[in-house]
Amino acid sequence: MKPDNILIKDNNKTCKLSDFGSAFPLEDNSITELLISRYYRPPEIIIGLPYNTQVDMWSFGCTMFELYTGKFLFDGRDNN
């Protein structure tokens, strides 16, 4: 999840999550360094370790920080 995937209606009473394009069953996951946008990419994906649903909690934490502070948690110019 990232701020780009949070949709809020004009009345601020409805919130939806969108764009689950890379969602798939956990048993079908493969190790790839390009999974998840680079600003929300957890350490285990960056260094190529097996991962599970905890990667979603990492990106959720990054998103909550950014929504609360209005600042980027990790600023990156490229995938490295």
PDB file of N, CA, C and O in Angstrom:
ATOM      1  N   MET A   1       0.835  -1.178   0.000  1.00  0.00           N
ATOM      2  CA  MET A   1       0.000   0.000   0.000  1.00  0.00           C
ATOM      3  C   MET A   1       0.882   1.245   0.000  1.00  0.00           C
ATOM      4  O   MET A   1       1.954   1.273   0.606  1.00  0.00           O
ATOM      5  N   LYS A   2       0.410   2.251  -0.683  1.00  0.00           N
ATOM      6  CA  LYS A   2       1.097   3.534  -0.722  1.00  0.00           C
ATOM      7  C   LYS A   2       0.042   4.621  -0.872  1.00  0.00           C
ATOM      8  O   LYS A   2      -1.093   4.322  -1.243  1.00  0.00           O
ATOM      9  N   PRO A   3       0.386   5.868  -0.594  1.00  0.00           N
ATOM     10  CA  PRO A   3      -0.620   6.935  -0.671  1.00  0.00           C
ATOM     11  C   PRO A   3      -1.337   7.011  -2.009  1.00  0.00           C
ATOM     12  O   PRO A   3      -2.508   7.387  -2.064  1.00  0.00           O
ATOM     13  N   ASP A   4      -0.644   6.658  -3.095  1.00  0.00           N
ATOM     14  CA  ASP A   4      -1.269   6.689  -4.421  1.00  0.00           C
ATOM     15  C   ASP A   4      -2.446   5.727  -4.526  1.00  0.00           C
ATOM     16  O   ASP A   4      -3.304   5.897  -5.392  1.00  0.00           O
ATOM     17  N   ASN A   5      -2.499   4.721  -3.661  1.00  0.00           N
ATOM     18  CA  ASN A   5      -3.543   3.709  -3.728  1.00  0.00           C
ATOM     19  C   ASN A   5      -4.675   3.928  -2.725  1.00  0.00           C
ATOM     20  O   ASN A   5      -5.517   3.050  -2.541  1.00  0.00           O
ATOM     21  N   ILE A   6      -4.700   5.075  -2.085  1.00  0.00           N
ATOM     22  CA  ILE A   6      -5.763   5.401  -1.139  1.00  0.00           C
ATOM     23  C   ILE A   6      -6.673   6.432  -1.787  1.00  0.00           C
ATOM     24  O   ILE A   6      -6.236   7.533  -2.123  1.00  0.00           O
ATOM     25  N   LEU A   7      -7.930   6.075  -1.960  1.00  0.00           N
ATOM     26  CA  LEU A   7      -8.895   6.974  -2.583  1.00  0.00           C
ATOM     27  C   LEU A   7      -9.880   7.456  -1.529  1.00  0.00           C
ATOM     28  O   LEU A   7     -10.462   6.651  -0.801  1.00  0.00           O
ATOM     29  N   ILE A   8     -10.065   8.765  -1.448  1.00  0.00           N
ATOM     30  CA  ILE A   8     -10.981   9.345  -0.466  1.00  0.00           C
ATOM     31  C   ILE A   8     -11.981  10.216  -1.220  1.00  0.00           C
ATOM     32  O   ILE A   8     -11.595  11.067  -2.021  1.00  0.00           O
ATOM     33  N   LYS A   9     -13.272   9.996  -0.956  1.00  0.00           N
ATOM     34  CA  LYS A   9     -14.312  10.787  -1.619  1.00  0.00           C
ATOM     35  C   LYS A   9     -14.289  12.227  -1.117  1.00  0.00           C
ATOM     36  O   LYS A   9     -13.730  12.525  -0.061  1.00  0.00           O
ATOM     37  N   ASP A  10     -14.901  13.105  -1.888  1.00  0.00           N
ATOM     38  CA  ASP A  10     -14.946  14.532  -1.558  1.00  0.00           C
ATOM     39  C   ASP A  10     -15.517  14.813  -0.177  1.00  0.00           C
ATOM     40  O   ASP A  10     -15.119  15.780   0.473  1.00  0.00           O
ATOM     41  N   ASN A  11     -16.448  13.976   0.279  1.00  0.00           N
ATOM     42  CA  ASN A  11     -17.071  14.214   1.585  1.00  0.00           C
ATOM     43  C   ASN A  11     -16.211  13.713   2.750  1.00  0.00           C
ATOM     44  O   ASN A  11     -16.600  13.858   3.909  1.00  0.00           O
ATOM     45  N   ASN A  12     -15.040  13.121   2.452  1.00  0.00           N
ATOM     46  CA  ASN A  12     -14.109  12.586   3.462  1.00  0.00           C
ATOM     47  C   ASN A  12     -14.728  11.507   4.347  1.00  0.00           C
ATOM     48  O   ASN A  12     -14.231  11.251   5.444  1.00  0.00           O
ATOM     49  N   LYS A  13     -15.801  10.876   3.886  1.00  0.00           N
ATOM     50  CA  LYS A  13     -16.449   9.835   4.677  1.00  0.00           C
ATOM     51  C   LYS A  13     -16.261   8.442   4.091  1.00  0.00           C
ATOM     52  O   LYS A  13     -16.612   7.447   4.726  1.00  0.00           O
ATOM     53  N   THR A  14     -15.718   8.367   2.899  1.00  0.00           N
ATOM     54  CA  THR A  14     -15.506   7.084   2.251  1.00  0.00           C
ATOM     55  C   THR A  14     -14.052   6.972   1.817  1.00  0.00           C
ATOM     56  O   THR A  14     -13.508   7.867   1.169  1.00  0.00           O
ATOM     57  N   CYS A  15     -13.440   5.864   2.185  1.00  0.00           N
ATOM     58  CA  CYS A  15     -12.046   5.598   1.831  1.00  0.00           C
ATOM     59  C   CYS A  15     -11.973   4.219   1.190  1.00  0.00           C
ATOM     60  O   CYS A  15     -12.534   3.259   1.718  1.00  0.00           O
ATOM     61  N   LYS A  16     -11.295   4.116   0.070  1.00  0.00           N
ATOM     62  CA  LYS A  16     -11.125   2.834  -0.608  1.00  0.00           C
ATOM     63  C   LYS A  16      -9.658   2.626  -0.935  1.00  0.00           C
ATOM     64  O   LYS A  16      -8.917   3.577  -1.181  1.00  0.00           O
ATOM     65  N   LEU A  17      -9.254   1.367  -0.934  1.00  0.00           N
ATOM     66  CA  LEU A  17      -7.906   0.992  -1.365  1.00  0.00           C
ATOM     67  C   LEU A  17      -8.009   0.456  -2.776  1.00  0.00           C
ATOM     68  O   LEU A  17      -8.962  -0.252  -3.102  1.00  0.00           O
ATOM     69  N   SER A  18      -7.035   0.785  -3.624  1.00  0.00           N
ATOM     70  CA  SER A  18      -7.095   0.370  -5.023  1.00  0.00           C
ATOM     71  C   SER A  18      -5.758  -0.188  -5.492  1.00  0.00           C
ATOM     72  O   SER A  18      -4.752  -0.127  -4.785  1.00  0.00           O
ATOM     73  N   ASP A  19      -5.778  -0.729  -6.696  1.00  0.00           N
ATOM     74  CA  ASP A  19      -4.583  -1.199  -7.398  1.00  0.00           C
ATOM     75  C   ASP A  19      -3.871  -2.337  -6.672  1.00  0.00           C
ATOM     76  O   ASP A  19      -2.805  -2.145  -6.088  1.00  0.00           O
ATOM     77  N   PHE A  20      -4.463  -3.501  -6.715  1.00  0.00           N
ATOM     78  CA  PHE A  20      -3.840  -4.694  -6.147  1.00  0.00           C
ATOM     79  C   PHE A  20      -3.219  -5.531  -7.266  1.00  0.00           C
ATOM     80  O   PHE A  20      -3.328  -6.758  -7.266  1.00  0.00           O
ATOM     81  N   GLY A  21      -2.573  -4.864  -8.212  1.00  0.00           N
ATOM     82  CA  GLY A  21      -2.028  -5.506  -9.401  1.00  0.00           C
ATOM     83  C   GLY A  21      -1.000  -6.587  -9.136  1.00  0.00           C
ATOM     84  O   GLY A  21      -0.911  -7.539  -9.910  1.00  0.00           O
ATOM     85  N   SER A  22      -0.222  -6.476  -8.071  1.00  0.00           N
ATOM     86  CA  SER A  22       0.792  -7.497  -7.791  1.00  0.00           C
ATOM     87  C   SER A  22       0.367  -8.411  -6.644  1.00  0.00           C
ATOM     88  O   SER A  22       1.200  -9.103  -6.058  1.00  0.00           O
ATOM     89  N   ALA A  23      -0.916  -8.414  -6.326  1.00  0.00           N
ATOM     90  CA  ALA A  23      -1.418  -9.298  -5.270  1.00  0.00           C
ATOM     91  C   ALA A  23      -1.553 -10.718  -5.816  1.00  0.00           C
ATOM     92  O   ALA A  23      -2.065 -10.923  -6.917  1.00  0.00           O
ATOM     93  N   PHE A  24      -1.092 -11.686  -5.040  1.00  0.00           N
ATOM     94  CA  PHE A  24      -1.210 -13.085  -5.426  1.00  0.00           C
ATOM     95  C   PHE A  24      -1.084 -13.936  -4.179  1.00  0.00           C
ATOM     96  O   PHE A  24      -0.613 -13.460  -3.146  1.00  0.00           O
ATOM     97  N   PRO A  25      -1.504 -15.204  -4.266  1.00  0.00           N
ATOM     98  CA  PRO A  25      -1.402 -16.076  -3.085  1.00  0.00           C
ATOM     99  C   PRO A  25       0.040 -16.173  -2.587  1.00  0.00           C
ATOM    100  O   PRO A  25       0.978 -16.214  -3.382  1.00  0.00           O
ATOM    101  N   LEU A  26       0.204 -16.210  -1.281  1.00  0.00           N
ATOM    102  CA  LEU A  26       1.531 -16.226  -0.671  1.00  0.00           C
ATOM    103  C   LEU A  26       2.384 -17.400  -1.159  1.00  0.00           C
ATOM    104  O   LEU A  26       3.596 -17.260  -1.328  1.00  0.00           O
ATOM    105  N   GLU A  27       1.758 -18.546  -1.384  1.00  0.00           N
ATOM    106  CA  GLU A  27       2.534 -19.709  -1.825  1.00  0.00           C
ATOM    107  C   GLU A  27       3.054 -19.559  -3.259  1.00  0.00           C
ATOM    108  O   GLU A  27       3.916 -20.329  -3.683  1.00  0.00           O
ATOM    109  N   ASP A  28       2.543 -18.584  -4.002  1.00  0.00           N
ATOM    110  CA  ASP A  28       2.989 -18.357  -5.377  1.00  0.00           C
ATOM    111  C   ASP A  28       4.029 -17.245  -5.483  1.00  0.00           C
ATOM    112  O   ASP A  28       4.383 -16.844  -6.592  1.00  0.00           O
ATOM    113  N   ASN A  29       4.527 -16.734  -4.346  1.00  0.00           N
ATOM    114  CA  ASN A  29       5.454 -15.608  -4.425  1.00  0.00           C
ATOM    115  C   ASN A  29       6.818 -16.047  -4.952  1.00  0.00           C
ATOM    116  O   ASN A  29       7.231 -17.196  -4.792  1.00  0.00           O
ATOM    117  N   SER A  30       7.492 -15.107  -5.578  1.00  0.00           N
ATOM    118  CA  SER A  30       8.852 -15.353  -6.057  1.00  0.00           C
ATOM    119  C   SER A  30       9.728 -14.199  -5.601  1.00  0.00           C
ATOM    120  O   SER A  30       9.250 -13.081  -5.408  1.00  0.00           O
ATOM    121  N   ILE A  31      11.002 -14.476  -5.431  1.00  0.00           N
ATOM    122  CA  ILE A  31      11.920 -13.454  -4.949  1.00  0.00           C
ATOM    123  C   ILE A  31      12.301 -12.551  -6.113  1.00  0.00           C
ATOM    124  O   ILE A  31      12.882 -13.001  -7.101  1.00  0.00           O
ATOM    125  N   THR A  32      11.968 -11.283  -5.982  1.00  0.00           N
ATOM    126  CA  THR A  32      12.303 -10.282  -6.983  1.00  0.00           C
ATOM    127  C   THR A  32      12.548  -8.955  -6.280  1.00  0.00           C
ATOM    128  O   THR A  32      11.828  -8.597  -5.348  1.00  0.00           O
ATOM    129  N   GLU A  33      13.553  -8.234  -6.722  1.00  0.00           N
ATOM    130  CA  GLU A  33      13.875  -6.964  -6.067  1.00  0.00           C
ATOM    131  C   GLU A  33      12.973  -5.827  -6.532  1.00  0.00           C
ATOM    132  O   GLU A  33      13.016  -4.739  -5.959  1.00  0.00           O
ATOM    133  N   LEU A  34      12.166  -6.055  -7.549  1.00  0.00           N
ATOM    134  CA  LEU A  34      11.329  -4.990  -8.087  1.00  0.00           C
ATOM    135  C   LEU A  34       9.892  -5.035  -7.576  1.00  0.00           C
ATOM    136  O   LEU A  34       9.054  -4.260  -8.035  1.00  0.00           O
ATOM    137  N   LEU A  35       9.599  -5.914  -6.651  1.00  0.00           N
ATOM    138  CA  LEU A  35       8.269  -5.968  -6.059  1.00  0.00           C
ATOM    139  C   LEU A  35       8.095  -4.772  -5.131  1.00  0.00           C
ATOM    140  O   LEU A  35       8.996  -4.467  -4.351  1.00  0.00           O
ATOM    141  N   ILE A  36       7.003  -4.118  -5.198  1.00  0.00           N
ATOM    142  CA  ILE A  36       6.650  -2.966  -4.366  1.00  0.00           C
ATOM    143  C   ILE A  36       7.442  -1.728  -4.819  1.00  0.00           C
ATOM    144  O   ILE A  36       8.629  -1.823  -5.131  1.00  0.00           O
ATOM    145  N   SER A  37       6.783  -0.592  -4.849  1.00  0.00           N
ATOM    146  CA  SER A  37       7.443   0.665  -5.223  1.00  0.00           C
ATOM    147  C   SER A  37       8.649   0.902  -4.321  1.00  0.00           C
ATOM    148  O   SER A  37       8.599   0.596  -3.129  1.00  0.00           O
ATOM    149  N   ARG A  38       9.717   1.438  -4.869  1.00  0.00           N
ATOM    150  CA  ARG A  38      10.983   1.523  -4.130  1.00  0.00           C
ATOM    151  C   ARG A  38      10.906   2.299  -2.829  1.00  0.00           C
ATOM    152  O   ARG A  38      11.677   2.015  -1.912  1.00  0.00           O
ATOM    153  N   TYR A  39      10.008   3.268  -2.711  1.00  0.00           N
ATOM    154  CA  TYR A  39       9.927   4.056  -1.479  1.00  0.00           C
ATOM    155  C   TYR A  39       9.279   3.269  -0.342  1.00  0.00           C
ATOM    156  O   TYR A  39       9.386   3.661   0.820  1.00  0.00           O
ATOM    157  N   TYR A  40       8.614   2.172  -0.665  1.00  0.00           N
ATOM    158  CA  TYR A  40       7.903   1.383   0.341  1.00  0.00           C
ATOM    159  C   TYR A  40       8.405  -0.056   0.384  1.00  0.00           C
ATOM    160  O   TYR A  40       7.749  -0.930   0.949  1.00  0.00           O
ATOM    161  N   ARG A  41       9.554  -0.296  -0.207  1.00  0.00           N
ATOM    162  CA  ARG A  41      10.101  -1.653  -0.326  1.00  0.00           C
ATOM    163  C   ARG A  41      10.779  -2.067   0.974  1.00  0.00           C
ATOM    164  O   ARG A  41      11.681  -1.374   1.445  1.00  0.00           O
ATOM    165  N   PRO A  42      10.358  -3.192   1.563  1.00  0.00           N
ATOM    166  CA  PRO A  42      10.940  -3.643   2.828  1.00  0.00           C
ATOM    167  C   PRO A  42      12.338  -4.250   2.650  1.00  0.00           C
ATOM    168  O   PRO A  42      12.709  -4.653   1.547  1.00  0.00           O
ATOM    169  N   PRO A  43      13.105  -4.312   3.739  1.00  0.00           N
ATOM    170  CA  PRO A  43      14.481  -4.820   3.679  1.00  0.00           C
ATOM    171  C   PRO A  43      14.601  -6.221   3.087  1.00  0.00           C
ATOM    172  O   PRO A  43      15.527  -6.480   2.318  1.00  0.00           O
ATOM    173  N   GLU A  44      13.680  -7.134   3.429  1.00  0.00           N
ATOM    174  CA  GLU A  44      13.825  -8.509   2.937  1.00  0.00           C
ATOM    175  C   GLU A  44      13.714  -8.585   1.415  1.00  0.00           C
ATOM    176  O   GLU A  44      14.336  -9.456   0.807  1.00  0.00           O
ATOM    177  N   ILE A  45      12.962  -7.725   0.800  1.00  0.00           N
ATOM    178  CA  ILE A  45      12.879  -7.720  -0.660  1.00  0.00           C
ATOM    179  C   ILE A  45      14.121  -7.084  -1.251  1.00  0.00           C
ATOM    180  O   ILE A  45      14.633  -7.557  -2.266  1.00  0.00           O
ATOM    181  N   ILE A  46      14.615  -6.017  -0.635  1.00  0.00           N
ATOM    182  CA  ILE A  46      15.808  -5.339  -1.131  1.00  0.00           C
ATOM    183  C   ILE A  46      17.007  -6.281  -1.164  1.00  0.00           C
ATOM    184  O   ILE A  46      17.778  -6.260  -2.124  1.00  0.00           O
ATOM    185  N   ILE A  47      17.177  -7.112  -0.128  1.00  0.00           N
ATOM    186  CA  ILE A  47      18.347  -8.004  -0.078  1.00  0.00           C
ATOM    187  C   ILE A  47      18.053  -9.412  -0.594  1.00  0.00           C
ATOM    188  O   ILE A  47      18.910 -10.291  -0.516  1.00  0.00           O
ATOM    189  N   GLY A  48      16.830  -9.633  -1.128  1.00  0.00           N
ATOM    190  CA  GLY A  48      16.530 -10.889  -1.796  1.00  0.00           C
ATOM    191  C   GLY A  48      16.203 -12.062  -0.891  1.00  0.00           C
ATOM    192  O   GLY A  48      16.412 -13.211  -1.281  1.00  0.00           O
ATOM    193  N   LEU A  49      15.695 -11.805   0.306  1.00  0.00           N
ATOM    194  CA  LEU A  49      15.289 -12.884   1.204  1.00  0.00           C
ATOM    195  C   LEU A  49      13.843 -13.286   0.942  1.00  0.00           C
ATOM    196  O   LEU A  49      13.079 -12.501   0.381  1.00  0.00           O
ATOM    197  N   PRO A  50      13.457 -14.490   1.335  1.00  0.00           N
ATOM    198  CA  PRO A  50      12.044 -14.865   1.222  1.00  0.00           C
ATOM    199  C   PRO A  50      11.186 -13.897   2.035  1.00  0.00           C
ATOM    200  O   PRO A  50      11.628 -13.374   3.058  1.00  0.00           O
ATOM    201  N   TYR A  51       9.978 -13.668   1.579  1.00  0.00           N
ATOM    202  CA  TYR A  51       9.105 -12.707   2.255  1.00  0.00           C
ATOM    203  C   TYR A  51       7.709 -13.295   2.419  1.00  0.00           C
ATOM    204  O   TYR A  51       7.372 -14.326   1.838  1.00  0.00           O
ATOM    205  N   ASN A  52       6.913 -12.610   3.224  1.00  0.00           N
ATOM    206  CA  ASN A  52       5.529 -13.035   3.441  1.00  0.00           C
ATOM    207  C   ASN A  52       4.660 -11.784   3.566  1.00  0.00           C
ATOM    208  O   ASN A  52       5.036 -10.717   3.082  1.00  0.00           O
ATOM    209  N   THR A  53       3.523 -11.910   4.200  1.00  0.00           N
ATOM    210  CA  THR A  53       2.576 -10.796   4.283  1.00  0.00           C
ATOM    211  C   THR A  53       3.094  -9.639   5.135  1.00  0.00           C
ATOM    212  O   THR A  53       2.490  -8.567   5.125  1.00  0.00           O
ATOM    213  N   GLN A  54       4.173  -9.817   5.859  1.00  0.00           N
ATOM    214  CA  GLN A  54       4.720  -8.727   6.670  1.00  0.00           C
ATOM    215  C   GLN A  54       5.220  -7.571   5.801  1.00  0.00           C
ATOM    216  O   GLN A  54       5.348  -6.450   6.292  1.00  0.00           O
ATOM    217  N   VAL A  55       5.503  -7.820   4.524  1.00  0.00           N
ATOM    218  CA  VAL A  55       5.928  -6.730   3.643  1.00  0.00           C
ATOM    219  C   VAL A  55       4.820  -5.690   3.514  1.00  0.00           C
ATOM    220  O   VAL A  55       5.093  -4.506   3.316  1.00  0.00           O
ATOM    221  N   ASP A  56       3.565  -6.136   3.626  1.00  0.00           N
ATOM    222  CA  ASP A  56       2.438  -5.204   3.561  1.00  0.00           C
ATOM    223  C   ASP A  56       2.398  -4.318   4.798  1.00  0.00           C
ATOM    224  O   ASP A  56       2.028  -3.148   4.708  1.00  0.00           O
ATOM    225  N   MET A  57       2.772  -4.856   5.941  1.00  0.00           N
ATOM    226  CA  MET A  57       2.806  -4.054   7.160  1.00  0.00           C
ATOM    227  C   MET A  57       3.912  -3.005   7.081  1.00  0.00           C
ATOM    228  O   MET A  57       3.747  -1.893   7.582  1.00  0.00           O
ATOM    229  N   TRP A  58       5.028  -3.349   6.459  1.00  0.00           N
ATOM    230  CA  TRP A  58       6.115  -2.385   6.274  1.00  0.00           C
ATOM    231  C   TRP A  58       5.623  -1.206   5.435  1.00  0.00           C
ATOM    232  O   TRP A  58       5.787  -0.050   5.825  1.00  0.00           O
ATOM    233  N   SER A  59       5.019  -1.503   4.279  1.00  0.00           N
ATOM    234  CA  SER A  59       4.557  -0.417   3.420  1.00  0.00           C
ATOM    235  C   SER A  59       3.435   0.370   4.085  1.00  0.00           C
ATOM    236  O   SER A  59       3.322   1.579   3.885  1.00  0.00           O
ATOM    237  N   PHE A  60       2.605  -0.305   4.873  1.00  0.00           N
ATOM    238  CA  PHE A  60       1.546   0.386   5.617  1.00  0.00           C
ATOM    239  C   PHE A  60       2.163   1.358   6.631  1.00  0.00           C
ATOM    240  O   PHE A  60       1.695   2.487   6.772  1.00  0.00           O
ATOM    241  N   GLY A  61       3.203   0.922   7.327  1.00  0.00           N
ATOM    242  CA  GLY A  61       3.886   1.796   8.290  1.00  0.00           C
ATOM    243  C   GLY A  61       4.507   3.005   7.612  1.00  0.00           C
ATOM    244  O   GLY A  61       4.413   4.121   8.123  1.00  0.00           O
ATOM    245  N   CYS A  62       5.148   2.791   6.456  1.00  0.00           N
ATOM    246  CA  CYS A  62       5.727   3.910   5.701  1.00  0.00           C
ATOM    247  C   CYS A  62       4.632   4.888   5.294  1.00  0.00           C
ATOM    248  O   CYS A  62       4.803   6.102   5.402  1.00  0.00           O
ATOM    249  N   THR A  63       3.523   4.361   4.832  1.00  0.00           N
ATOM    250  CA  THR A  63       2.406   5.202   4.400  1.00  0.00           C
ATOM    251  C   THR A  63       1.829   5.993   5.564  1.00  0.00           C
ATOM    252  O   THR A  63       1.545   7.182   5.419  1.00  0.00           O
ATOM    253  N   MET A  64       1.652   5.357   6.713  1.00  0.00           N
ATOM    254  CA  MET A  64       1.109   6.056   7.876  1.00  0.00           C
ATOM    255  C   MET A  64       2.039   7.180   8.334  1.00  0.00           C
ATOM    256  O   MET A  64       1.576   8.258   8.707  1.00  0.00           O
ATOM    257  N   PHE A  65       3.352   6.927   8.304  1.00  0.00           N
ATOM    258  CA  PHE A  65       4.327   7.970   8.644  1.00  0.00           C
ATOM    259  C   PHE A  65       4.160   9.169   7.717  1.00  0.00           C
ATOM    260  O   PHE A  65       4.107  10.314   8.166  1.00  0.00           O
ATOM    261  N   GLU A  66       4.079   8.890   6.417  1.00  0.00           N
ATOM    262  CA  GLU A  66       3.983   9.974   5.439  1.00  0.00           C
ATOM    263  C   GLU A  66       2.678  10.747   5.568  1.00  0.00           C
ATOM    264  O   GLU A  66       2.665  11.971   5.440  1.00  0.00           O
ATOM    265  N   LEU A  67       1.584  10.042   5.820  1.00  0.00           N
ATOM    266  CA  LEU A  67       0.306  10.730   5.984  1.00  0.00           C
ATOM    267  C   LEU A  67       0.302  11.585   7.248  1.00  0.00           C
ATOM    268  O   LEU A  67      -0.292  12.662   7.264  1.00  0.00           O
ATOM    269  N   TYR A  68       0.952  11.120   8.292  1.00  0.00           N
ATOM    270  CA  TYR A  68       0.986  11.850   9.567  1.00  0.00           C
ATOM    271  C   TYR A  68       1.914  13.061   9.518  1.00  0.00           C
ATOM    272  O   TYR A  68       1.569  14.135  10.012  1.00  0.00           O
ATOM    273  N   THR A  69       3.097  12.882   8.918  1.00  0.00           N
ATOM    274  CA  THR A  69       4.102  13.954   8.941  1.00  0.00           C
ATOM    275  C   THR A  69       4.081  14.840   7.697  1.00  0.00           C
ATOM    276  O   THR A  69       4.533  15.984   7.736  1.00  0.00           O
ATOM    277  N   GLY A  70       3.552  14.301   6.587  1.00  0.00           N
ATOM    278  CA  GLY A  70       3.599  15.045   5.327  1.00  0.00           C
ATOM    279  C   GLY A  70       4.972  15.010   4.677  1.00  0.00           C
ATOM    280  O   GLY A  70       5.244  15.774   3.751  1.00  0.00           O
ATOM    281  N   LYS A  71       5.845  14.118   5.161  1.00  0.00           N
ATOM    282  CA  LYS A  71       7.200  13.991   4.624  1.00  0.00           C
ATOM    283  C   LYS A  71       7.418  12.577   4.113  1.00  0.00           C
ATOM    284  O   LYS A  71       6.741  11.643   4.543  1.00  0.00           O
ATOM    285  N   PHE A  72       8.375  12.419   3.183  1.00  0.00           N
ATOM    286  CA  PHE A  72       8.757  11.090   2.724  1.00  0.00           C
ATOM    287  C   PHE A  72       9.630  10.428   3.786  1.00  0.00           C
ATOM    288  O   PHE A  72      10.535  11.059   4.332  1.00  0.00           O
ATOM    289  N   LEU A  73       9.361   9.169   4.075  1.00  0.00           N
ATOM    290  CA  LEU A  73      10.179   8.435   5.025  1.00  0.00           C
ATOM    291  C   LEU A  73      11.522   8.079   4.394  1.00  0.00           C
ATOM    292  O   LEU A  73      12.571   8.276   5.006  1.00  0.00           O
ATOM    293  N   PHE A  74      11.488   7.560   3.182  1.00  0.00           N
ATOM    294  CA  PHE A  74      12.700   7.211   2.445  1.00  0.00           C
ATOM    295  C   PHE A  74      12.639   7.885   1.088  1.00  0.00           C
ATOM    296  O   PHE A  74      11.688   7.673   0.335  1.00  0.00           O
ATOM    297  N   ASP A  75      13.630   8.688   0.767  1.00  0.00           N
ATOM    298  CA  ASP A  75      13.700   9.349  -0.512  1.00  0.00           C
ATOM    299  C   ASP A  75      14.697   8.599  -1.366  1.00  0.00           C
ATOM    300  O   ASP A  75      15.824   8.368  -0.927  1.00  0.00           O
ATOM    301  N   GLY A  76      14.319   8.209  -2.577  1.00  0.00           N
ATOM    302  CA  GLY A  76      15.215   7.456  -3.425  1.00  0.00           C
ATOM    303  C   GLY A  76      15.196   7.971  -4.845  1.00  0.00           C
ATOM    304  O   GLY A  76      14.151   8.364  -5.362  1.00  0.00           O
ATOM    305  N   ARG A  77      16.359   7.968  -5.472  1.00  0.00           N
ATOM    306  CA  ARG A  77      16.442   8.423  -6.851  1.00  0.00           C
ATOM    307  C   ARG A  77      16.350   7.279  -7.847  1.00  0.00           C
ATOM    308  O   ARG A  77      15.967   7.486  -8.999  1.00  0.00           O
ATOM    309  N   ASP A  78      16.701   6.069  -7.410  1.00  0.00           N
ATOM    310  CA  ASP A  78      16.647   4.914  -8.285  1.00  0.00           C
ATOM    311  C   ASP A  78      16.425   3.654  -7.449  1.00  0.00           C
ATOM    312  O   ASP A  78      16.274   3.735  -6.229  1.00  0.00           O
ATOM    313  N   ASN A  79      16.405   2.506  -8.095  1.00  0.00           N
ATOM    314  CA  ASN A  79      16.146   1.251  -7.391  1.00  0.00           C
ATOM    315  C   ASN A  79      17.291   0.805  -6.494  1.00  0.00           C
ATOM    316  O   ASN A  79      17.105  -0.082  -5.661  1.00  0.00           O
ATOM    317  N   ASN A  80      18.460   1.395  -6.644  1.00  0.00           N
ATOM    318  CA  ASN A  80      19.582   1.005  -5.805  1.00  0.00           C
ATOM    319  C   ASN A  80      19.534   1.738  -4.478  1.00  0.00           C
ATOM    320  O   ASN A  80      20.404   1.539  -3.631  1.00  0.00           O
TER     321      ASN A  80
END
